[in-house]
């Protein structure tokens, strides 16, 4: 089973009083529709790029496109801006 959590880190005066140790808060798991939206948000670019390539040609994708598709499939985000 896959559980998605949003990382929220915050410190409070109570945490600092305990010597800086944070107590783990258990957040409720995401609902099924929320989990599907998260998965779809990173799968959609993969599906669309592959669909566009297959509509364009019957050849396998070039190495650069395969590398991009594998990154998208592994849920690694795209760097939209040059740093």
Protein Blocks (a to p, Z undefined) as FASTA:
>chain_A
ZZdddddddddfklmmnoopacddddddddfklmmmmmmmmmmmmmmmmmmmmmmpmcdc
dfklmmmmmmmmnopacdfbdZZ
